[in-house]
């Protein structure tokens, strides 16, 4: 999984890696580079911190991996979208 992350990170000559970016908000607010891809029924999320002033310097250069069933991730996103569409509570 770390190898996949590093291959995607290194691909700066094509738009291939953009297909796998996850929650990319730009360099001004991000301190993480993250990609997601399917591995069977699971969504693999691989990410790494890059900002030099990251509060935990020992994390810099490490590749972290999260595995979640794809249907659970989809349910979380659906629920979040529903909450964003809901009428505000007064």
C-alpha positions as CSV (number, residue, x, y, z in Angstrom):
1,X,0.0,0.0,0.0
2,X,2.9,2.3,0.7
3,X,4.3,1.5,-2.7
4,X,0.9,2.5,-4.4
5,X,0.9,5.8,-2.5
6,X,4.5,6.6,-3.6
7,X,3.8,5.7,-7.2
8,X,0.7,8.0,-7.2
9,X,2.6,10.8,-5.5
10,X,5.5,10.5,-8.0
11,X,3.1,10.7,-11.0
12,X,3.3,14.5,-11.7
13,X,3.3,14.3,-15.5
14,X,-0.2,12.9,-16.1
15,X,-3.6,13.4,-14.6
16,X,-3.8,9.7,-13.5
17,X,-3.3,10.3,-9.8
18,X,-6.0,12.9,-9.6
19,X,-8.6,10.1,-10.1
20,X,-7.5,8.8,-6.7
21,X,-7.2,12.0,-4.7
22,X,-9.3,12.1,-1.6
23,X,-10.4,15.3,0.2
24,X,-8.0,17.5,-1.7
25,X,-8.6,21.1,-0.6
26,X,-5.3,22.7,-1.8
27,X,-2.0,23.5,-0.3
28,X,-3.2,26.5,1.8
29,X,-5.4,24.3,4.0
30,X,-4.1,20.8,3.6
31,X,-1.3,19.2,5.5
32,X,-2.0,15.8,4.0
33,X,-1.8,14.1,0.7
34,X,-4.3,11.3,0.4
35,X,-5.5,8.8,-2.2
36,X,-8.2,6.2,-2.2
37,X,-8.7,3.1,-4.2
38,X,-10.8,-0.1,-4.0
39,X,-9.2,-3.4,-2.9
40,X,-12.0,-5.9,-3.3
41,X,-14.9,-4.7,-1.2
42,X,-12.8,-2.4,0.8
43,X,-11.8,1.2,0.3
44,X,-8.1,1.8,1.0
45,X,-7.2,5.3,2.1
46,X,-3.5,6.0,2.0
47,X,-2.1,9.3,3.2
48,X,0.9,11.2,4.4
49,X,1.6,14.5,6.1
50,X,3.9,16.8,4.3
51,X,4.1,20.3,6.0
52,X,7.4,20.8,7.8
53,X,5.6,22.4,10.8
54,X,3.4,19.4,11.4
55,X,2.8,19.0,15.1
56,X,4.3,15.5,15.1
57,X,7.5,15.7,13.1
58,X,8.0,11.9,13.4
59,X,5.0,11.4,11.1
60,X,6.6,13.3,8.2
61,X,7.4,10.8,5.4
62,X,5.3,8.0,7.0
63,X,2.5,6.5,4.9
64,X,-0.6,5.7,6.9
65,X,-3.3,3.3,5.7
66,X,-7.0,3.0,6.6
67,X,-9.2,0.2,5.3
68,X,-13.0,0.5,5.4
69,X,-15.7,-1.5,3.7
70,X,-16.7,0.6,0.7
71,X,-20.4,0.3,1.5
72,X,-19.8,1.7,5.0
73,X,-17.8,4.6,3.6
74,X,-20.6,5.3,1.2
75,X,-23.2,5.2,4.0
76,X,-21.2,7.8,6.0
77,X,-21.0,10.1,3.0
78,X,-24.7,9.7,2.3
79,X,-25.5,10.5,5.9
80,X,-23.2,13.6,5.9
81,X,-24.9,14.8,2.7
82,X,-28.3,14.3,4.3
83,X,-27.3,16.3,7.4
84,X,-25.9,19.1,5.2
85,X,-29.3,19.3,3.3
86,X,-31.4,19.2,6.5
87,X,-33.2,22.2,7.8
88,X,-31.2,23.9,10.6
89,X,-32.5,23.3,14.1
90,X,-33.7,26.5,15.7
